[in-house]
Amino acid sequence: MTKHSTPQPAANLKKLKKDHELLMQRINQIRPDAVGTFSAESDEIRMIWPLYESLRQDLARLDNDLFGGLRNFTVPEPRDVDYSYHFKKAFHVSDLRPVLNELRQIQGYIEVYEQALPASSRPVDTLETLGLLAQRFNKVARQLRKRHASRETLKIEDEYDVQDLLRALLQIFFDDVRPEEWTPSYAGKSARMDFLIKNERAVIEVKKTRSGLEEREVGDQLIIDIERYRNARPDCELLYCFVYDPEERIANPIGLETDLSKKYGDLAVIVTVEPKK
């Protein structure tokens, strides 16, 4: 998720952060009162330990790439990553404390690695970047209207104008921005996504309110869009819906965002209405 081609350390850091977050989630899903209910062969441990192995391997590679192995992390030997070697046949969740302590340390290392990467190759947080673009979009659109000697400029009058300006802004942060690809048929109809950010597995859907497309209609359209991508785009992990509402036709933007922004199976959906009152 970078502006330029991603160097190997940046790619390793991106994977390390993702695995770290996922591993924390999986450990936290184990009930704190689980005594004698899990074994080394349980699905819960099988989900944790291979990910922990991958995390330690990436940590060793990344430290070697950035600091020449300063912290002397080693890639685990096969016997070190055999989960049955580490856990009793029946265990309490407290047996995972050494792993949790290590994960907390790794979080600190991640922050150090981010600072060590050249600025041009640091991973970009997709959600944070899209949120900033949405928040500043109206200011940019208004600024474009103020040109020297009243020269011609881009006027944001309809949804296509929103798409044109947003696509230009996306190019600042993302290499591979693909406009308006046809989505597979859903409920007998086909639709077009506004933008696919290929490497980040994210789709951006754009709406602009107008007469006849106000709060209720926008909500109904977004519900249909969410179901379409949920069922027809397995390669899409994030659906970011940007609703541009310069005339403030949506009376309760926070309510619309809250109602629709959530996880739908494996698809994360974020709805953002800007500008807000």
C-alpha positions, 0 to 999 in steps of 0.5 A: 500500500505505497506510492511506489513499488513496494520494497521487500522490507515494506512488504514484510512489515505489512505482512507482519502487522497483519499477522500480529493483529490476526494472532491477537484476535485469535488468542482473545477469542479463546474464553478466559475460563477455558480450563481443560477444554483445549488440547494441543490438537484442538482447532483453536491451537492449530489456528494459533501456532502456524500463524505464530511460526510465520510471525516469528519468521517475518520478524527475523527477516525484517530485523535482519533487513533493516538492522542487520540482525541487531536483536538477534531474532532467529527463524524458529527450528521445526521443533520450536514451532511444533505446537504439541511440544509447547502445550499440555494436553489440557491447558488454561488460557494463561498458558498463552501468556508468554505468547501474549507478552511476546506479541506486546513486545513485537508491537513496539518493534513494529513501531521502530521498523516503521520509522526505520523504513524510508518515507517513500516505502512506509506502508500506507493505512488504506482506511486512514488514507481514504478517511482523510480524502473523504474528509478533505474532499469538499475543501478541495472541491471548493478550492478548485472553484477559486482560480486566477482570473476566473479560469475554467475549472472542474465543477462538482455537479454530479457523480461523474465529477466526484469520481474524476476528482477522487480518482486524481486524489487516489493517485497520490497514495495508490499505484493501481487504481482501476476505474469502473470495472463491471461486477458480476451479475447480482439478482439479475442485474450488473453494476459497475464499481467506481474504483478498485484499489487492486493491491489493497483489495478495496473497492470505493463506491461513490454516491452524490446526493441530489434531488431524488437521491436523498437519505432514504434512497442512498441508504437503499442503494448502499444496502444493495451494493453491500450485498452485491460485493459480499456475494460476488467479489471474494477478492474484495476485503473492504468496501468504502462507500463515500457519500458526497453531500454538499447540499446537506440533503442527509439529515442524519449522516452519523446515523447512516454511517453507524447503521451500515458500517460493519462487517458483513461476513468477510467484507468490511464496510465503511460508509462515510458522509461528507461534509457533515453539518 
